[in-house]
Amino acid sequence: MQTVCYDGMEIIPSKIVCVGRNYVGHIEELGNEVPSQMIVFSKPNSAITDAPAAAGPDDVHYEGEICFLCMKQELAGVAFGLDLTKRELQDKLREKGLPWERAKAFDGSAVFSEFVNFDCAAHELSLELSINDTLVQAAGAAMMIHPPEMILREVTSFMTLNDGDILMTGTPAGVGKLTSGDRLHGSVSHGGNVLASKWWTAT
């Protein structure tokens, strides 16, 4: 089973619960409609990896996200995460009204920094993602259609979150194709103070 790091401990998430189309800017850049209700999908434990991979037959796109690790069905830790997406495949599946798992839940599609404790309101957090020293994504949780606290309430209304499970809260505008050799730096901050960050090199 794959693990993530939380407050210096190795944690095994049983699942990753994700929210789609949660920033208006991202919805507009992909030409999608604003959903009438929260879009929720999941990734298995096997999706977790330490190294984002761009190589393969399908184009992989990066999506930076504010992510939370849950304990006792509460938001306990925060990290920067990458929701890697096979975009062309996702578009084909969506056109046919089929589930997204082949494009969203494949092995290696979830990448995380270390999860750390935070003592602020979750909707006050913000993220940044730079690729090859160029800022490509920057947004605050206050820009979300469904803020983190609302996501937690909605998900736990129909699903049990086990200790160590992860919530991925959606990506802002600025997504794009990942290329082998890209250097990525993602961070989550509060009031200008970086809480969690990490560098990766895409393989």
C-alpha positions as CSV (number, residue, x, y, z in Angstrom):
1,M,0.0,0.0,0.0
2,Q,1.2,3.5,-0.8
3,T,1.8,6.0,2.0
4,V,1.9,9.8,2.6
5,C,3.7,11.7,5.3
6,Y,1.7,13.5,7.9
7,D,3.5,15.4,10.8
8,G,6.5,13.1,10.4
9,M,4.4,9.9,10.4
10,E,3.8,7.5,7.5
11,I,0.1,7.2,6.8
12,I,-1.8,4.8,4.5
13,P,-4.8,6.4,3.0
14,S,-7.6,4.0,2.1
15,K,-8.9,6.3,-0.6
16,I,-8.6,9.8,-2.1
17,V,-11.9,11.7,-2.6
18,C,-11.7,14.5,-5.3
19,V,-13.8,17.4,-6.3
20,G,-14.1,18.4,-9.9
21,R,-14.9,21.8,-11.5
22,N,-14.5,23.7,-8.2
23,Y,-13.0,27.0,-9.6
24,V,-14.9,29.1,-12.2
25,G,-11.6,30.0,-14.0
26,H,-10.7,26.3,-14.6
27,I,-14.3,25.6,-15.8
28,E,-14.0,28.4,-18.3
29,E,-10.6,27.4,-19.6
30,L,-11.8,23.9,-20.4
31,G,-15.1,25.1,-21.9
32,N,-17.2,23.2,-19.4
33,E,-20.5,24.2,-17.7
34,V,-20.7,25.1,-14.1
35,P,-22.2,22.0,-12.4
36,S,-25.5,22.2,-10.5
37,Q,-24.1,20.2,-7.7
38,M,-20.7,19.1,-6.4
39,I,-18.8,16.7,-8.7
40,V,-17.2,14.0,-6.6
41,F,-14.9,11.2,-7.8
42,S,-12.3,9.0,-6.2
43,K,-8.8,7.7,-6.7
44,P,-7.5,4.4,-5.1
45,N,-4.5,4.1,-2.8
46,S,-2.5,2.8,-5.9
47,A,-2.8,6.3,-7.5
48,I,-0.3,7.7,-5.0
49,T,3.2,8.3,-6.2
50,D,6.3,10.4,-5.3
51,A,7.3,11.1,-8.9
52,P,4.9,12.6,-11.5
53,A,5.3,10.8,-14.8
54,A,4.7,12.4,-18.1
55,A,6.1,9.6,-20.3
56,G,3.6,7.2,-21.9
57,P,1.1,6.9,-24.8
58,D,-1.3,9.5,-23.3
59,D,-0.7,13.3,-22.7
60,V,-0.8,13.9,-19.0
61,H,-1.9,17.3,-17.6
62,Y,-1.0,18.8,-14.2
63,E,-3.6,20.1,-11.9
64,G,-2.4,21.7,-8.6
65,E,-4.7,21.4,-5.6
66,I,-5.0,22.2,-1.9
67,C,-5.4,18.8,-0.3
68,F,-6.4,17.7,3.2
69,L,-5.7,14.6,5.2
70,C,-8.6,13.6,7.4
71,M,-8.6,12.3,11.0
72,K,-11.8,11.5,12.9
73,Q,-13.7,12.8,9.8
74,E,-12.2,16.3,10.3
75,L,-9.6,18.2,8.2
76,A,-6.4,17.5,10.1
77,G,-3.5,18.2,7.8
78,V,-2.9,20.2,4.6
79,A,-0.6,19.6,1.6
80,F,0.0,20.6,-2.0
81,G,-1.1,17.9,-4.4
82,L,-1.1,17.2,-8.1
83,D,-4.1,15.6,-9.7
84,L,-2.6,14.2,-12.9
85,T,-5.1,13.8,-15.7
86,K,-5.1,12.1,-19.1
87,R,-7.0,15.0,-20.6
88,E,-7.7,13.7,-24.1
89,L,-9.0,10.4,-22.7
90,Q,-11.1,12.3,-20.1
91,D,-12.7,14.4,-22.8
92,K,-13.6,11.2,-24.8
93,L,-15.1,9.5,-21.7
94,R,-17.1,12.6,-20.8
95,E,-18.5,12.9,-24.3
96,K,-19.8,9.4,-24.0
97,G,-21.2,9.9,-20.5
98,L,-18.7,7.4,-19.1
99,P,-16.9,7.5,-15.7
100,W,-13.5,9.3,-15.5
101,E,-11.5,6.6,-13.7
102,R,-9.4,5.6,-16.6
103,A,-8.3,9.3,-17.0
104,K,-8.2,10.3,-13.3
105,A,-7.6,7.2,-11.1
106,F,-4.7,5.5,-12.9
107,D,-1.6,4.4,-11.0
108,G,0.6,7.4,-10.3
109,S,-2.1,10.0,-10.8
110,A,-1.9,11.5,-7.3
111,V,1.2,13.3,-6.0
112,F,1.5,15.0,-2.6
113,S,3.9,17.1,-0.5
114,E,4.1,16.3,3.2
115,F,0.8,16.9,5.1
116,V,1.2,19.4,7.9
117,N,-1.0,20.6,10.7
118,F,-2.7,24.0,10.2
119,D,-4.4,26.4,12.7
120,C,-6.3,28.7,10.4
121,A,-9.6,28.4,8.6
122,A,-9.3,26.1,5.6
123,H,-10.9,28.6,3.3
124,E,-8.1,31.1,4.1
125,L,-5.4,28.8,2.5
126,S,-3.9,29.4,-1.0
127,L,-1.8,27.5,-3.5
128,E,0.9,28.2,-6.0
129,L,2.4,25.9,-8.7
130,S,5.5,26.9,-10.7
131,I,6.9,24.8,-13.6
132,N,10.5,25.5,-14.7
133,D,10.5,28.6,-12.6
134,T,7.4,30.0,-14.2
135,L,4.2,30.5,-12.1
136,V,1.4,28.7,-13.8
137,Q,-1.3,28.4,-11.1
138,A,-2.1,30.6,-8.1
139,A,-5.4,30.8,-6.2
140,G,-7.0,30.9,-2.8
141,A,-9.6,28.5,-1.3
142,A,-11.9,31.5,-1.0
143,M,-12.2,31.3,-4.8
144,M,-13.7,27.8,-4.7
145,I,-17.3,27.2,-5.6
146,H,-17.4,24.7,-2.7
147,P,-14.9,25.6,0.1
148,P,-13.1,22.9,2.0
149,E,-15.5,22.9,5.0
150,M,-18.5,22.4,2.6
151,I,-16.7,19.6,0.8
152,L,-16.1,17.8,4.1
153,R,-19.8,18.1,5.0
154,E,-21.0,16.9,1.6
155,V,-18.6,14.0,1.4
156,T,-19.3,12.7,4.9
157,S,-23.0,13.0,4.3
158,F,-22.8,9.8,2.1
159,M,-19.3,8.4,2.7
160,T,-17.2,7.5,5.8
161,L,-13.8,9.1,5.7
162,N,-11.3,6.8,7.4
163,D,-8.3,8.2,9.3
164,G,-5.7,9.0,6.7
165,D,-8.1,9.5,3.8
166,I,-7.4,12.5,1.6
167,L,-9.6,15.2,0.1
168,M,-8.5,16.9,-3.1
169,T,-10.4,20.1,-3.5
170,G,-10.1,20.9,-7.2
171,T,-7.8,23.0,-9.4
172,P,-7.8,26.6,-10.5
173,A,-7.1,27.9,-14.0
174,G,-3.7,27.3,-15.5
175,V,-3.6,23.6,-16.1
176,G,-1.5,22.3,-18.9
177,K,0.5,19.4,-20.4
178,L,3.3,17.9,-18.3
179,T,6.6,17.1,-20.1
180,S,9.4,14.8,-19.0
181,G,12.1,16.8,-17.3
182,D,9.8,19.5,-16.1
183,R,10.7,20.9,-12.7
184,L,7.6,21.5,-10.5
185,H,7.3,23.4,-7.3
186,G,4.0,23.5,-5.4
187,S,3.1,25.1,-2.2
188,V,0.2,25.8,0.2
189,S,0.3,29.0,2.2
190,H,-1.6,31.1,4.7
191,G,-1.2,34.8,4.8
192,G,2.0,34.7,2.9
193,N,3.5,32.0,5.1
194,V,4.3,28.7,3.4
195,L,2.9,25.7,5.3
196,A,3.8,22.9,2.9
197,S,5.8,22.8,-0.3
198,K,7.8,20.3,-2.5
199,W,9.9,20.1,-5.6
200,W,9.4,17.3,-8.2
201,T,11.0,16.5,-11.5
202,A,8.6,14.8,-14.0
203,T,9.8,11.6,-15.5
